[in-house]
Amino acid sequence: MSLTEDGAALLDLDGTTILLDLADQLPEGVAGTWVELFIEREKIALYPYEL
C-alpha cells in the first residue's frame, strides 16, 4: 500500500494498482507495509479507469 501526495491510498495487487476510497485517513507509518482488509462482500465495488 502506498499513499499519494493528496492522501489517497493505492493498493498494489500483483502488479495491478487499485485506488482505495478511504472513509478516514490512514494512520502514520502504514505506507509501504502489508495490510489486511476486512470488508463485507456486498460493500465492494470496482470501477475501471485509466490514468
N, C-alpha and C positions, 0 to 999 in steps of 0.2 A: 504494500500500500504506500502511496506517496501523496503529497499534498501540493496543489498548485499555489501560486502566489496569492490568489484570492480566497484560499481556504477550501476549495473543492477537493474531494477525495477521489483518487484514481486507484483502481484495483487491477493489478496485472494478473490475469488468469491464463497461464501457459502461453504468454506472448500476445494475448488479446487484452487491450485496455478497456476497462469498464468504469464509466463515470458514476459515482455514487452520489445521490441526493441525500444530504445529511439533515437530520432533524436538529442536531446540536453540533457544536464544534468538537473536533476530536481532542482528547487530552494531549498534553505536551509529551513528546518523545515517542509517539505512535508511528510517525513516518518512517518507512523503511523496515518495519517489523512485520512479523506474521500476525494475522488477525483471524479470528473465528467469528462468523456471522450467524446469529440465531434469528431467523426471520420466518414468519408464518408463510407457507407456500402461497396462500391466497393474496398476500400483500406484496408480491414480487411482480414487477412489470419491466419488460425490456423494450427499449426503443432504439432502432438502428440509427446511426448518424455517422457522418464523415467529418473529419477536421480539415 
